[in-house]
Amino acid sequence: MKLSKEHITILILIGLLGCLEPFNPDIGDSQDAFLVVDGLITDGEGPYTVKILKSASINDDNESVTGAQVSIEEDEGMTTRLVENSPGVYITTDLQGVTGKSYRLTINYQGQEYQSTWETINPAPPMDSIYYRYEVRGTTDRENDVEGLQFFVDNQGAEDGTRHFRYEWVETWQFGVKWPSTQDYIGNDMAVETSNPLYRCWKTRSSTVINIATTTGLA
């Protein structure tokens, strides 16, 4: 089908004159607060952390759950009590997860007991390779494309059926400058001439997102 110039003009005008109506869903105002639990135990070195909050409405902040009794039970019978390190944050003191063993979490709070199902720590297969390449990612504003390094991890599903993987990392970046630092800051808005000019500095940070991958759909 061929559109004439008149047809094209009409379509453009319709697009320009169309209006958007805001949608405000009725979320409701439930008075029931549920426990929100975020915890992880691995075969890596502890301590392990369990965070407990109360659910809240979309316009309110979550409240930390303090004073709860939190424990992790091993399938062979050993139970470890967690210590509240800060409001709503409970940590282990002497627990070391072991591959092949199963664990479950128990929370006692205000006369109620909450208990997870048993979860087994499966062995993680070794990584085949880690590599990177330089990429330019396009954006909606083509004048502000993003340049950077894209990292890749290759591995295979384990023979025991492990098909899901979660990755966390710590990254350290080295920065170089054209002109070295000439002063050292000593506080109170004061600086003195430095005896060790610096051309490079480093910044380290841990991952703050959860990256989960699965090989279920791969052959």
Long-range contacts (C-beta under 8 A, 24 or more apart in sequence): 27-57, 27-58, 29-57, 30-57, 33-63, 35-65, 35-107, 35-109, 35-114, 36-62, 37-105, 37-107, 37-114, 39-105, 41-72, 41-95, 41-97, 41-103, 41-121, 42-97, 42-121, 43-96, 43-97, 43-98, 43-99, 43-121, 43-123, 44-97, 45-96, 46-92, 46-94, 46-95, 46-96, 46-97, 47-91, 47-92, 47-93, 47-95, 48-72, 48-91, 48-92, 48-95, 48-97, 49-85, 49-89, 49-90, 49-91, 50-82, 50-89, 50-90, 50-91, 50-105, 51-88, 51-89, 51-90, 52-88, 52-90, 52-107, 52-109, 53-88, 64-88, 64-89, 65-109, 67-109, 68-107, 68-108, 68-109, 69-107, 69-108, 69-109, 70-105, 70-106, 70-107, 70-108, 71-105, 71-106, 72-103, 72-104, 72-105, 72-106, 73-103, 73-104, 73-105, 73-106, 74-101, 74-102, 74-103, 75-101, 75-102, 75-103, 75-118, 76-101, 97-121, 99-123, 122-158, 122-160, 122-161, 122-162, 123-158, 123-160, 123-162, 124-158, 124-162, 124-165, 125-155, 125-156, 125-157, 125-158, 125-162, 126-155, 127-153, 127-154, 127-155, 128-154, 128-155, 128-156, 129-153, 129-154, 130-154, 156-215, 157-215, 163-214, 163-215, 163-216, 164-212, 164-213, 164-214, 164-216, 165-212, 165-213, 165-214, 165-215, 166-210, 166-211, 166-212, 166-213, 167-207, 167-211, 167-213, 168-206, 168-207, 168-211, 169-206, 169-207, 170-204, 170-205, 170-206, 170-207, 171-204, 171-205, 171-206, 171-207, 172-202, 172-203, 172-204, 173-202, 173-203, 173-204, 174-200, 174-201, 174-202, 175-200, 175-201, 175-202, 175-203, 176-200, 177-201
